[in-house]
Amino acid sequence: MGHFRIISDNPIDPQHVFAIGTEVEHPHPIRFLRSFNGGLNWEKIYMVLDWNDTQINGMAICSEDTLFNGMAICPYDDNVIFVAMHSQKGGIREDSIIKSTDRGSTWSVIKSYRDTEINDIVVDPNSSQNVYIATNKGIYRSVDSGHSWKNVFDESAYCLEIPLNDPKQIFAGCENSVYGSFDGGETWTKLNAEKHLSRVENLEFHEPSHTLYASIENRGLVTYNTMTNKNFLAVYADVGGTTKPEPGIYFYPPNTKIDIMAFPDNYYEFEGWGGSKSGKANPITVTVDSDMTVKANFYVLLFPPSDFWGEKVVNRSLSMIEHINVLRWQRNPENFQIDKYELYRIEGGVAVLVAKLDSETFEYWDRRVDKDQEYNYALVAVHITGEKSDPALTTIK
């Protein structure tokens, strides 16, 4: 068939296989092939890439020399494919990232560099928005599907690997070392105990055994158990907010320092930390010197009902005269998800529950009261979580 530099399958559905390369009978044209039966049959998608005037769907990409350095398939949506490539024209190297959203039928360039060598590309198994590239200038991360990039590690890198079931872990093969990040690329730790390795050319992660296999230039295979000598950090968030890093369980080498910040949702405030940490400082830095659990607690912002007031009225009939305290209020526009109101009568400094009223009720008649007695009332709004606001107060004489 020919020489194919890149062959990649979908780890969720290994029957879906994609390849890029050249054909024997015509070594210059580049072909993208796909198979949906594990490689028994192949479909040629595009395209003769003309060696001097290459076109992909009318868009010039390549020139005199084109090589493909990596292909990343989004496992849960293999319509989305990223490819890292470079070309030469007039002695100038240009590296590009191209993307397909239809399993390779059409392609577009999303980023090009003239001073950066792209060596590999991987995509977050859970989101095609999160893409990482290994370059001669470090590791870059995109959170918008490749349109913008941020450097997250300065070490020159040749290959990357993300475990399918834990995309917060990222492994990088560099010139002399293997590095791991356990928080989505925020921090990096050297994994190899050896002082010097040769260039790390390829990485593969074995999920069941949590083993990382590293192919080392002129040395062969080196393995790392990524769970050995690790402490876990479990981050949780109560109702009403989230954290950065996101809630989840992370594994770090002993004494790794991690910053955790709490972010309350609208109508909530940060209350403080629980678990292995306490206090209200935000953010906090934790040293993972043992297995730890950190929880961000939040409380809902609740305000007293608005315009709470009352008046004493007389209900006359042929047989009786009844005095009634009529109480009225309004919904406080600052509150949300109010479940009910609770009305109390203050008697001798003690709050006595008079009634529980649904959230759409804004009037209550306290019947058969003494016409000459003064009455004090308190009204609280109750959130769906059960939390209560401060009381609104009123007096009827």
BALOBA-1460 file (C-alpha; in Angstrom, 3 decimals):
// residues 397
<rec num="1" residu="m" x="0.000" y="0.000" z="0.000"/>
<rec num="2" residu="g" x="2.713" y="2.485" z="0.929"/>
<rec num="3" residu="h" x="4.543" y="4.115" z="3.804"/>
<rec num="4" residu="f" x="2.356" y="5.494" z="6.574"/>
<rec num="5" residu="r" x="4.040" y="7.653" z="9.150"/>
<rec num="6" residu="i" x="1.053" y="7.840" z="11.475"/>
<rec num="7" residu="i" x="-1.525" y="5.158" z="12.234"/>
<rec num="8" residu="s" x="-3.925" y="5.788" z="15.103"/>
<rec num="9" residu="d" x="-7.095" y="4.138" z="16.385"/>
<rec num="10" residu="n" x="-9.876" y="5.279" z="18.640"/>
<rec num="11" residu="p" x="-9.295" y="3.755" z="22.112"/>
<rec num="12" residu="i" x="-13.051" y="3.688" z="22.713"/>
<rec num="13" residu="d" x="-13.770" y="1.945" z="19.398"/>
<rec num="14" residu="p" x="-10.602" y="0.300" z="18.021"/>
<rec num="15" residu="q" x="-12.494" y="-0.626" z="14.849"/>
<rec num="16" residu="h" x="-12.059" y="3.028" z="13.845"/>
<rec num="17" residu="v" x="-8.509" y="3.413" z="12.489"/>
<rec num="18" residu="f" x="-6.968" y="6.437" z="10.759"/>
<rec num="19" residu="a" x="-3.700" y="6.750" z="8.854"/>
<rec num="20" residu="i" x="-1.596" y="9.329" z="7.008"/>
<rec num="21" residu="g" x="1.168" y="8.505" z="4.539"/>
<rec num="22" residu="t" x="2.292" y="8.077" z="0.944"/>
<rec num="23" residu="e" x="1.656" y="5.391" z="-1.652"/>
<rec num="24" residu="v" x="4.398" y="3.258" z="-3.194"/>
<rec num="25" residu="e" x="3.425" y="3.960" z="-6.781"/>
<rec num="26" residu="h" x="3.516" y="7.703" z="-6.268"/>
<rec num="27" residu="p" x="5.629" y="8.619" z="-3.229"/>
<rec num="28" residu="h" x="4.825" y="12.313" z="-3.152"/>
<rec num="29" residu="p" x="1.002" y="12.408" z="-2.785"/>
<rec num="30" residu="i" x="-0.176" y="12.353" z="0.811"/>
<rec num="31" residu="r" x="-3.262" y="10.344" z="1.589"/>
<rec num="32" residu="f" x="-5.527" y="10.284" z="4.616"/>
<rec num="33" residu="l" x="-7.165" y="6.895" z="5.068"/>
<rec num="34" residu="r" x="-9.813" y="5.681" z="7.444"/>
<rec num="35" residu="s" x="-11.188" y="2.273" z="8.299"/>
<rec num="36" residu="f" x="-14.241" y="1.399" z="10.341"/>
<rec num="37" residu="n" x="-13.645" y="-2.352" z="10.509"/>
<rec num="38" residu="g" x="-10.282" y="-2.537" z="12.214"/>
<rec num="39" residu="g" x="-8.218" y="-2.059" z="9.053"/>
<rec num="40" residu="l" x="-9.766" y="-4.762" z="6.844"/>
<rec num="41" residu="n" x="-10.981" y="-2.132" z="4.411"/>
<rec num="42" residu="w" x="-9.718" y="1.405" z="3.884"/>
<rec num="43" residu="e" x="-11.332" y="4.503" z="2.455"/>
<rec num="44" residu="k" x="-9.174" y="7.217" z="0.856"/>
<rec num="45" residu="i" x="-10.614" y="10.511" z="1.953"/>
<rec num="46" residu="y" x="-8.702" y="13.270" z="0.284"/>
<rec num="47" residu="m" x="-6.508" y="14.115" z="-1.802"/>
<rec num="48" residu="v" x="-3.376" y="14.262" z="-3.734"/>
<rec num="49" residu="l" x="-1.137" y="16.645" z="-1.879"/>
<rec num="50" residu="d" x="0.790" y="18.114" z="-4.781"/>
<rec num="51" residu="w" x="4.466" y="18.306" z="-3.721"/>
<rec num="52" residu="n" x="4.926" y="21.876" z="-4.938"/>
<rec num="53" residu="d" x="1.425" y="23.246" z="-4.836"/>
<rec num="54" residu="t" x="-0.415" y="21.382" z="-2.138"/>
<rec num="55" residu="q" x="-4.093" y="22.043" z="-1.637"/>
<rec num="56" residu="i" x="-6.492" y="20.709" z="0.977"/>
<rec num="57" residu="n" x="-9.990" y="21.851" z="0.054"/>
<rec num="58" residu="g" x="-8.570" y="24.869" z="-1.726"/>
<rec num="59" residu="m" x="-6.341" y="25.973" z="1.159"/>
<rec num="60" residu="a" x="-2.563" y="25.941" z="0.638"/>
<rec num="61" residu="i" x="-0.795" y="24.072" z="3.419"/>
<rec num="62" residu="c" x="2.295" y="22.157" z="2.291"/>
<rec num="63" residu="s" x="5.142" y="22.796" z="-0.099"/>
<rec num="64" residu="e" x="8.355" y="20.999" z="-0.969"/>
<rec num="65" residu="d" x="8.497" y="18.616" z="1.977"/>
<rec num="66" residu="t" x="5.704" y="17.587" z="4.334"/>
<rec num="67" residu="l" x="5.916" y="15.398" z="7.423"/>
<rec num="68" residu="f" x="3.265" y="14.525" z="9.967"/>
<rec num="69" residu="n" x="4.406" y="14.336" z="13.584"/>
<rec num="70" residu="g" x="1.278" y="13.403" z="15.466"/>
<rec num="71" residu="m" x="-2.409" y="12.644" z="15.258"/>
<rec num="72" residu="a" x="-4.900" y="13.059" z="18.111"/>
<rec num="73" residu="i" x="-8.399" y="11.623" z="17.985"/>
<rec num="74" residu="c" x="-11.118" y="12.671" z="20.413"/>
<rec num="75" residu="p" x="-12.176" y="9.264" z="21.812"/>
<rec num="76" residu="y" x="-15.800" y="10.147" z="22.547"/>
<rec num="77" residu="d" x="-16.273" y="11.953" z="19.246"/>
<rec num="78" residu="d" x="-13.869" y="10.700" z="16.603"/>
<rec num="79" residu="n" x="-15.299" y="13.157" z="14.118"/>
<rec num="80" residu="v" x="-12.739" y="15.478" z="15.735"/>
<rec num="81" residu="i" x="-9.130" y="14.809" z="14.688"/>
<rec num="82" residu="f" x="-6.043" y="16.983" z="15.181"/>
<rec num="83" residu="v" x="-2.836" y="16.513" z="13.189"/>
<rec num="84" residu="a" x="0.572" y="18.125" z="13.774"/>
<rec num="85" residu="m" x="2.634" y="18.602" z="10.618"/>
<rec num="86" residu="h" x="5.561" y="20.549" z="9.226"/>
<rec num="87" residu="s" x="6.671" y="21.579" z="5.781"/>
<rec num="88" residu="q" x="9.710" y="23.131" z="4.144"/>
<rec num="89" residu="k" x="9.720" y="25.798" z="1.491"/>
<rec num="90" residu="g" x="12.788" y="27.748" z="0.467"/>
<rec num="91" residu="g" x="14.671" y="26.385" z="3.470"/>
<rec num="92" residu="i" x="12.089" y="27.756" z="5.918"/>
<rec num="93" residu="r" x="10.300" y="25.297" z="8.197"/>
<rec num="94" residu="e" x="6.680" y="25.918" z="9.067"/>
<rec num="95" residu="d" x="4.833" y="23.806" z="11.629"/>
<rec num="96" residu="s" x="1.050" y="23.700" z="11.640"/>
<rec num="97" residu="i" x="-1.884" y="22.139" z="13.436"/>
<rec num="98" residu="i" x="-4.723" y="21.054" z="11.198"/>
<rec num="99" residu="k" x="-8.139" y="19.915" z="12.360"/>
<rec num="100" residu="s" x="-11.030" y="17.911" z="10.951"/>
<rec num="101" residu="t" x="-14.519" y="17.772" z="12.421"/>
<rec num="102" residu="d" x="-15.847" y="15.133" z="10.006"/>
<rec num="103" residu="r" x="-13.434" y="12.203" z="10.439"/>
<rec num="104" residu="g" x="-10.989" y="13.546" z="7.919"/>
<rec num="105" residu="s" x="-13.277" y="14.486" z="5.049"/>
<rec num="106" residu="t" x="-12.318" y="18.152" z="5.285"/>
<rec num="107" residu="w" x="-9.478" y="19.956" z="7.032"/>
<rec num="108" residu="s" x="-8.572" y="23.433" z="8.202"/>
<rec num="109" residu="v" x="-5.407" y="25.003" z="9.568"/>
<rec num="110" residu="i" x="-5.953" y="26.340" z="13.085"/>
<rec num="111" residu="k" x="-2.391" y="27.354" z="13.988"/>
<rec num="112" residu="s" x="0.982" y="27.768" z="12.245"/>
<rec num="113" residu="y" x="4.477" y="28.493" z="13.590"/>
<rec num="114" residu="r" x="7.737" y="29.419" z="11.874"/>
<rec num="115" residu="d" x="9.939" y="29.266" z="14.955"/>
<rec num="116" residu="t" x="8.430" y="26.358" z="16.896"/>
<rec num="117" residu="e" x="8.775" y="22.651" z="16.127"/>
<rec num="118" residu="i" x="5.623" y="20.664" z="16.960"/>
<rec num="119" residu="n" x="6.622" y="17.120" z="17.877"/>
<rec num="120" residu="d" x="3.371" y="15.620" z="19.131"/>
<rec num="121" residu="i" x="-0.260" y="16.453" z="19.838"/>
<rec num="122" residu="v" x="-2.825" y="14.926" z="22.215"/>
<rec num="123" residu="v" x="-6.442" y="15.741" z="23.068"/>
<rec num="124" residu="d" x="-8.301" y="15.471" z="26.372"/>
<rec num="125" residu="p" x="-10.398" y="12.254" z="26.213"/>
<rec num="126" residu="n" x="-13.366" y="14.085" z="27.733"/>
<rec num="127" residu="s" x="-13.261" y="17.336" z="25.778"/>
<rec num="128" residu="s" x="-11.899" y="18.229" z="22.362"/>
<rec num="129" residu="q" x="-11.580" y="21.793" z="23.646"/>
<rec num="130" residu="n" x="-8.476" y="20.797" z="25.642"/>
<rec num="131" residu="v" x="-5.504" y="20.095" z="23.385"/>
<rec num="132" residu="y" x="-1.791" y="19.797" z="24.220"/>
<rec num="133" residu="i" x="1.256" y="19.994" z="21.954"/>
<rec num="134" residu="a" x="4.864" y="18.993" z="22.640"/>
<rec num="135" residu="t" x="7.336" y="21.394" z="21.049"/>
<rec num="136" residu="n" x="11.011" y="22.325" z="21.132"/>
<rec num="137" residu="k" x="9.969" y="25.293" z="23.311"/>
<rec num="138" residu="g" x="7.922" y="23.357" z="25.832"/>
<rec num="139" residu="i" x="4.393" y="22.095" z="26.244"/>
<rec num="140" residu="y" x="1.446" y="24.259" z="25.248"/>
<rec num="141" residu="r" x="-2.205" y="23.875" z="26.179"/>
<rec num="142" residu="s" x="-5.304" y="25.124" z="24.391"/>
<rec num="143" residu="v" x="-8.717" y="25.274" z="26.053"/>
<rec num="144" residu="d" x="-10.551" y="26.468" z="22.923"/>
<rec num="145" residu="s" x="-9.877" y="23.613" z="20.514"/>
<rec num="146" residu="g" x="-6.561" y="24.968" z="19.304"/>
<rec num="147" residu="h" x="-7.330" y="28.587" z="18.524"/>
<rec num="148" residu="s" x="-5.185" y="30.000" z="21.324"/>
<rec num="149" residu="w" x="-2.309" y="28.466" z="23.270"/>
<rec num="150" residu="k" x="-0.595" y="28.907" z="26.634"/>
<rec num="151" residu="n" x="2.803" y="27.559" z="27.639"/>
<rec num="152" residu="v" x="2.390" y="25.278" z="30.674"/>
<rec num="153" residu="f" x="5.884" y="23.692" z="30.818"/>
<rec num="154" residu="d" x="9.190" y="25.065" z="29.534"/>
<rec num="155" residu="e" x="11.045" y="21.794" z="28.980"/>
<rec num="156" residu="s" x="11.539" y="20.813" z="25.330"/>
<rec num="157" residu="a" x="9.254" y="17.805" z="24.747"/>
<rec num="158" residu="y" x="9.006" y="15.112" z="22.073"/>
<rec num="159" residu="c" x="5.925" y="13.088" z="22.998"/>
<rec num="160" residu="l" x="2.825" y="13.252" z="25.163"/>
<rec num="161" residu="e" x="0.384" y="10.753" z="26.642"/>
<rec num="162" residu="i" x="-2.971" y="11.227" z="28.441"/>
<rec num="163" residu="p" x="-4.632" y="8.261" z="30.195"/>
<rec num="164" residu="l" x="-8.111" y="7.613" z="28.834"/>
<rec num="165" residu="n" x="-9.794" y="7.369" z="32.241"/>
<rec num="166" residu="d" x="-7.951" y="10.193" z="33.976"/>
<rec num="167" residu="p" x="-7.321" y="13.161" z="31.672"/>
<rec num="168" residu="k" x="-5.991" y="15.210" z="34.589"/>
<rec num="169" residu="q" x="-2.825" y="13.139" z="34.231"/>
<rec num="170" residu="i" x="-0.480" y="14.111" z="31.388"/>
<rec num="171" residu="f" x="2.914" y="12.574" z="30.721"/>
<rec num="172" residu="a" x="5.690" y="14.133" z="28.664"/>
<rec num="173" residu="g" x="8.813" y="12.616" z="27.169"/>
<rec num="174" residu="c" x="11.697" y="15.077" z="27.050"/>
<rec num="175" residu="e" x="15.404" y="15.059" z="26.191"/>
<rec num="176" residu="n" x="16.635" y="13.448" z="29.402"/>
<rec num="177" residu="s" x="13.546" y="12.846" z="31.511"/>
<rec num="178" residu="v" x="9.945" y="11.748" z="31.769"/>
<rec num="179" residu="y" x="7.643" y="14.253" z="33.460"/>
<rec num="180" residu="g" x="4.131" y="13.888" z="34.788"/>
<rec num="181" residu="s" x="1.384" y="16.365" z="35.564"/>
<rec num="182" residu="f" x="-1.483" y="15.258" z="37.784"/>
<rec num="183" residu="d" x="-3.574" y="18.432" z="37.616"/>
<rec num="184" residu="g" x="-4.199" y="19.027" z="33.928"/>
<rec num="185" residu="g" x="-0.825" y="20.590" z="33.171"/>
<rec num="186" residu="e" x="-0.698" y="23.123" z="35.991"/>
<rec num="187" residu="t" x="2.324" y="21.564" z="37.709"/>
<rec num="188" residu="w" x="4.934" y="19.033" z="36.534"/>
<rec num="189" residu="t" x="7.040" y="16.446" z="38.359"/>
<rec num="190" residu="k" x="10.064" y="14.496" z="37.127"/>
<rec num="191" residu="l" x="9.279" y="10.772" z="37.232"/>
<rec num="192" residu="n" x="12.593" y="9.109" z="36.435"/>
<rec num="193" residu="a" x="15.044" y="8.543" z="39.278"/>
<rec num="194" residu="e" x="17.924" y="8.270" z="36.829"/>
<rec num="195" residu="k" x="19.903" y="11.460" z="36.434"/>
<rec num="196" residu="h" x="20.112" y="11.162" z="32.664"/>
<rec num="197" residu="l" x="18.078" y="9.394" z="30.031"/>
<rec num="198" residu="s" x="18.452" y="9.574" z="26.301"/>
<rec num="199" residu="r" x="15.699" y="11.226" z="24.318"/>
<rec num="200" residu="v" x="12.239" y="9.869" z="25.168"/>
<rec num="201" residu="e" x="10.700" y="9.003" z="21.802"/>
<rec num="202" residu="n" x="7.329" y="7.536" z="22.698"/>
<rec num="203" residu="l" x="4.993" y="7.038" z="25.668"/>
<rec num="204" residu="e" x="2.166" y="4.555" z="26.204"/>
<rec num="205" residu="f" x="-0.003" y="4.284" z="29.307"/>
<rec num="206" residu="h" x="-1.461" y="0.937" z="30.430"/>
<rec num="207" residu="e" x="-4.679" y="1.708" z="32.316"/>
<rec num="208" residu="p" x="-5.205" y="-1.487" z="34.385"/>
<rec num="209" residu="s" x="-1.722" y="-1.494" z="35.890"/>
<rec num="210" residu="h" x="-1.241" y="2.313" z="35.965"/>
<rec num="211" residu="t" x="2.045" y="1.722" z="34.160"/>
<rec num="212" residu="l" x="3.676" y="4.220" z="31.844"/>
<rec num="213" residu="y" x="5.942" y="2.735" z="29.174"/>
<rec num="214" residu="a" x="8.642" y="5.036" z="27.802"/>
<rec num="215" residu="s" x="10.606" y="4.230" z="24.670"/>
<rec num="216" residu="i" x="14.127" y="5.624" z="25.163"/>
<rec num="217" residu="e" x="16.500" y="6.351" z="22.283"/>
<rec num="218" residu="n" x="19.378" y="3.800" z="22.159"/>
<rec num="219" residu="r" x="18.176" y="2.194" z="25.373"/>
<rec num="220" residu="g" x="14.851" y="0.449" z="24.851"/>
<rec num="221" residu="l" x="11.838" y="0.422" z="27.149"/>
<rec num="222" residu="v" x="11.587" y="1.948" z="30.625"/>
<rec num="223" residu="t" x="8.494" y="1.547" z="32.802"/>
<rec num="224" residu="y" x="7.054" y="3.706" z="35.573"/>
<rec num="225" residu="n" x="4.269" y="2.761" z="37.959"/>
<rec num="226" residu="t" x="2.458" y="6.074" z="38.239"/>
<rec num="227" residu="m" x="0.737" y="5.096" z="41.490"/>
<rec num="228" residu="t" x="3.943" y="4.228" z="43.352"/>
<rec num="229" residu="n" x="4.897" y="6.634" z="46.143"/>
<rec num="230" residu="k" x="1.944" y="8.929" z="45.537"/>
<rec num="231" residu="n" x="-0.415" y="10.606" z="47.978"/>
<rec num="232" residu="f" x="-3.962" y="11.377" z="46.982"/>
<rec num="233" residu="l" x="-5.627" y="14.748" z="47.314"/>
<rec num="234" residu="a" x="-9.415" y="14.552" z="47.217"/>
<rec num="235" residu="v" x="-11.001" y="17.930" z="46.469"/>
<rec num="236" residu="y" x="-14.717" y="18.384" z="47.075"/>
<rec num="237" residu="a" x="-17.113" y="21.316" z="46.769"/>
<rec num="238" residu="d" x="-20.360" y="21.760" z="48.657"/>
<rec num="239" residu="v" x="-23.540" y="22.895" z="46.920"/>
<rec num="240" residu="g" x="-23.130" y="26.478" z="45.793"/>
<rec num="241" residu="g" x="-19.713" y="26.576" z="44.178"/>
<rec num="242" residu="t" x="-16.684" y="24.823" z="42.762"/>
<rec num="243" residu="t" x="-12.917" y="24.802" z="43.073"/>
<rec num="244" residu="k" x="-9.757" y="25.090" z="41.024"/>
<rec num="245" residu="p" x="-8.474" y="22.456" z="40.503"/>
<rec num="246" residu="e" x="-11.927" y="21.039" z="39.837"/>
<rec num="247" residu="p" x="-13.423" y="18.658" z="42.408"/>
<rec num="248" residu="g" x="-11.892" y="15.215" z="41.991"/>
<rec num="249" residu="i" x="-9.185" y="12.882" z="43.247"/>
<rec num="250" residu="y" x="-5.590" y="13.689" z="42.331"/>
<rec num="251" residu="f" x="-2.343" y="11.824" z="42.955"/>
<rec num="252" residu="y" x="0.883" y="13.675" z="43.694"/>
<rec num="253" residu="p" x="4.416" y="12.821" z="44.766"/>
<rec num="254" residu="p" x="4.959" y="13.448" z="48.506"/>
<rec num="255" residu="n" x="5.294" y="17.091" z="49.592"/>
<rec num="256" residu="t" x="3.926" y="18.511" z="46.344"/>
<rec num="257" residu="k" x="2.469" y="21.997" z="46.955"/>
<rec num="258" residu="i" x="-0.923" y="22.647" z="45.370"/>
<rec num="259" residu="d" x="-2.946" y="25.876" z="45.331"/>
<rec num="260" residu="i" x="-6.697" y="25.404" z="45.765"/>
<rec num="261" residu="m" x="-9.195" y="28.208" z="45.259"/>
<rec num="262" residu="a" x="-12.927" y="28.220" z="45.959"/>
<rec num="263" residu="f" x="-15.382" y="29.877" z="43.555"/>
<rec num="264" residu="p" x="-18.921" y="30.495" z="44.852"/>
<rec num="265" residu="d" x="-21.865" y="30.458" z="42.462"/>
<rec num="266" residu="n" x="-24.234" y="33.396" z="42.154"/>
<rec num="267" residu="y" x="-26.234" y="33.900" z="45.375"/>
<rec num="268" residu="y" x="-23.634" y="32.006" z="47.411"/>
<rec num="269" residu="e" x="-20.606" y="32.933" z="49.521"/>
<rec num="270" residu="f" x="-17.554" y="30.928" z="50.459"/>
<rec num="271" residu="e" x="-17.853" y="29.793" z="54.092"/>
<rec num="272" residu="g" x="-14.553" y="28.022" z="54.709"/>
<rec num="273" residu="w" x="-12.569" y="24.811" z="54.271"/>
<rec num="274" residu="g" x="-13.282" y="21.410" z="55.727"/>
<rec num="275" residu="g" x="-11.568" y="18.028" z="55.802"/>
<rec num="276" residu="s" x="-7.796" y="18.147" z="56.202"/>
<rec num="277" residu="k" x="-7.789" y="21.978" z="56.108"/>
<rec num="278" residu="s" x="-9.723" y="24.636" z="57.977"/>
<rec num="279" residu="g" x="-10.099" y="28.386" z="57.958"/>
<rec num="280" residu="k" x="-11.492" y="30.928" z="55.528"/>
<rec num="281" residu="a" x="-8.366" y="31.941" z="53.584"/>
<rec num="282" residu="n" x="-8.978" y="31.712" z="49.854"/>
<rec num="283" residu="p" x="-6.985" y="30.480" z="48.008"/>
<rec num="284" residu="i" x="-4.962" y="28.093" z="50.161"/>
<rec num="285" residu="t" x="-1.753" y="26.188" z="49.488"/>
<rec num="286" residu="v" x="-1.696" y="22.589" z="50.676"/>
<rec num="287" residu="t" x="1.382" y="20.404" z="50.983"/>
<rec num="288" residu="v" x="0.391" y="16.874" z="50.016"/>
<rec num="289" residu="d" x="2.580" y="15.149" z="52.606"/>
<rec num="290" residu="s" x="-0.053" y="12.429" z="53.186"/>
<rec num="291" residu="d" x="-3.431" y="11.394" z="51.798"/>
<rec num="292" residu="m" x="-5.655" y="14.454" z="52.173"/>
<rec num="293" residu="t" x="-9.259" y="15.559" z="51.739"/>
<rec num="294" residu="v" x="-10.149" y="19.214" z="51.260"/>
<rec num="295" residu="k" x="-13.713" y="20.463" z="50.969"/>
<rec num="296" residu="a" x="-14.903" y="23.935" z="50.026"/>
<rec num="297" residu="n" x="-18.052" y="24.903" z="51.924"/>
<rec num="298" residu="f" x="-20.504" y="27.544" z="50.741"/>
<rec num="299" residu="y" x="-23.598" y="29.157" z="52.165"/>
<rec num="300" residu="v" x="-26.501" y="30.674" z="50.326"/>
<rec num="301" residu="l" x="-26.999" y="34.426" z="50.510"/>
<rec num="302" residu="l" x="-30.458" y="35.017" z="51.978"/>
<rec num="303" residu="f" x="-32.186" y="38.281" z="52.772"/>
<rec num="304" residu="p" x="-35.297" y="39.022" z="54.855"/>
<rec num="305" residu="p" x="-38.604" y="39.288" z="52.991"/>
<rec num="306" residu="s" x="-39.323" y="42.816" z="51.770"/>
<rec num="307" residu="d" x="-41.973" y="45.290" z="52.950"/>
<rec num="308" residu="f" x="-43.199" y="43.245" z="55.909"/>
<rec num="309" residu="w" x="-45.991" y="45.068" z="57.713"/>
<rec num="310" residu="g" x="-49.353" y="44.501" z="59.359"/>
<rec num="311" residu="e" x="-52.566" y="46.079" z="60.571"/>
<rec num="312" residu="k" x="-55.360" y="45.136" z="62.905"/>
<rec num="313" residu="v" x="-58.776" y="44.882" z="61.304"/>
<rec num="314" residu="v" x="-62.239" y="44.046" z="62.601"/>
<rec num="315" residu="n" x="-64.404" y="41.335" z="61.108"/>
<rec num="316" residu="r" x="-68.039" y="41.910" z="62.069"/>
<rec num="317" residu="s" x="-70.886" y="39.463" z="61.649"/>
<rec num="318" residu="l" x="-74.377" y="39.164" z="63.123"/>
<rec num="319" residu="s" x="-73.184" y="36.911" z="65.891"/>
<rec num="320" residu="m" x="-69.644" y="38.031" z="66.664"/>
<rec num="321" residu="i" x="-66.880" y="40.602" z="66.365"/>
<rec num="322" residu="e" x="-63.420" y="39.221" z="65.476"/>
<rec num="323" residu="h" x="-60.118" y="41.095" z="65.534"/>
<rec num="324" residu="i" x="-57.545" y="39.978" z="62.985"/>
<rec num="325" residu="n" x="-53.900" y="40.912" z="62.492"/>
<rec num="326" residu="v" x="-53.423" y="41.025" z="58.722"/>
<rec num="327" residu="l" x="-49.742" y="40.626" z="57.734"/>
<rec num="328" residu="r" x="-48.368" y="41.313" z="54.243"/>
<rec num="329" residu="w" x="-44.925" y="41.176" z="52.603"/>
<rec num="330" residu="q" x="-43.143" y="41.033" z="49.256"/>
<rec num="331" residu="r" x="-40.614" y="38.681" z="47.717"/>
<rec num="332" residu="n" x="-37.076" y="40.011" z="48.165"/>
<rec num="333" residu="p" x="-35.646" y="40.276" z="44.629"/>
<rec num="334" residu="e" x="-32.167" y="39.395" z="45.969"/>
<rec num="335" residu="n" x="-33.329" y="35.909" z="46.977"/>
<rec num="336" residu="f" x="-33.643" y="32.846" z="44.766"/>
<rec num="337" residu="q" x="-35.004" y="29.314" z="45.170"/>
<rec num="338" residu="i" x="-37.135" y="30.216" z="48.174"/>
<rec num="339" residu="d" x="-39.102" y="27.168" z="49.310"/>
<rec num="340" residu="k" x="-41.382" y="28.753" z="51.906"/>
<rec num="341" residu="y" x="-41.872" y="31.425" z="54.560"/>
<rec num="342" residu="e" x="-42.126" y="30.876" z="58.290"/>
<rec num="343" residu="l" x="-44.112" y="33.316" z="60.425"/>
<rec num="344" residu="y" x="-43.389" y="33.632" z="64.152"/>
<rec num="345" residu="r" x="-45.063" y="35.555" z="66.961"/>
<rec num="346" residu="i" x="-42.651" y="36.901" z="69.582"/>
<rec num="347" residu="e" x="-44.057" y="36.186" z="73.049"/>
<rec num="348" residu="g" x="-41.953" y="37.062" z="76.074"/>
<rec num="349" residu="g" x="-38.796" y="37.050" z="73.988"/>
<rec num="350" residu="v" x="-39.580" y="33.572" z="72.568"/>
<rec num="351" residu="a" x="-40.411" y="33.003" z="68.894"/>
<rec num="352" residu="v" x="-43.519" y="30.844" z="68.545"/>
<rec num="353" residu="l" x="-44.241" y="29.408" z="65.099"/>
<rec num="354" residu="v" x="-47.585" y="30.619" z="63.780"/>
<rec num="355" residu="a" x="-47.591" y="29.315" z="60.209"/>
<rec num="356" residu="k" x="-45.534" y="27.858" z="57.354"/>
<rec num="357" residu="l" x="-46.508" y="29.412" z="54.029"/>
<rec num="358" residu="d" x="-45.536" y="28.509" z="50.467"/>
<rec num="359" residu="s" x="-43.218" y="30.770" z="48.494"/>
<rec num="360" residu="e" x="-46.061" y="32.333" z="46.504"/>
<rec num="361" residu="t" x="-48.064" y="33.416" z="49.546"/>
<rec num="362" residu="f" x="-47.594" y="37.032" z="50.645"/>
<rec num="363" residu="e" x="-50.411" y="37.537" z="53.160"/>
<rec num="364" residu="y" x="-51.490" y="35.904" z="56.383"/>
<rec num="365" residu="w" x="-54.445" y="36.538" z="58.732"/>
<rec num="366" residu="d" x="-53.672" y="35.902" z="62.421"/>
<rec num="367" residu="r" x="-57.217" y="35.577" z="63.671"/>
<rec num="368" residu="r" x="-58.925" y="36.134" z="67.028"/>
<rec num="369" residu="v" x="-56.363" y="38.422" z="68.515"/>
<rec num="370" residu="d" x="-56.957" y="40.761" z="71.446"/>
<rec num="371" residu="k" x="-57.990" y="44.196" z="70.252"/>
<rec num="372" residu="d" x="-55.948" y="45.970" z="72.934"/>
<rec num="373" residu="q" x="-52.792" y="43.832" z="72.853"/>
<rec num="374" residu="e" x="-49.562" y="44.667" z="71.021"/>
<rec num="375" residu="y" x="-48.199" y="41.873" z="68.811"/>
<rec num="376" residu="n" x="-44.655" y="41.419" z="67.523"/>
<rec num="377" residu="y" x="-43.997" y="39.227" z="64.472"/>
<rec num="378" residu="a" x="-40.946" y="37.806" z="62.703"/>
<rec num="379" residu="l" x="-40.968" y="36.457" z="59.153"/>
<rec num="380" residu="v" x="-38.096" y="34.443" z="57.611"/>
<rec num="381" residu="a" x="-37.499" y="33.176" z="54.072"/>
<rec num="382" residu="v" x="-36.485" y="29.499" z="53.871"/>
<rec num="383" residu="h" x="-34.247" y="28.335" z="51.016"/>
<rec num="384" residu="i" x="-34.713" y="24.940" z="49.324"/>
<rec num="385" residu="t" x="-31.601" y="23.790" z="51.213"/>
<rec num="386" residu="g" x="-33.351" y="24.546" z="54.522"/>
<rec num="387" residu="e" x="-31.217" y="27.585" z="55.320"/>
<rec num="388" residu="k" x="-33.134" y="30.559" z="56.734"/>
<rec num="389" residu="s" x="-32.769" y="34.284" z="56.263"/>
<rec num="390" residu="d" x="-32.558" y="36.827" z="59.021"/>
<rec num="391" residu="p" x="-36.069" y="37.807" z="60.125"/>
<rec num="392" residu="a" x="-38.121" y="40.723" z="58.941"/>
<rec num="393" residu="l" x="-39.881" y="42.298" z="61.959"/>
<rec num="394" residu="t" x="-43.073" y="44.188" z="62.433"/>
<rec num="395" residu="t" x="-45.325" y="45.284" z="65.315"/>
<rec num="396" residu="i" x="-49.119" y="45.627" z="65.334"/>
<rec num="397" residu="k" x="-50.682" y="47.646" z="68.114"/>
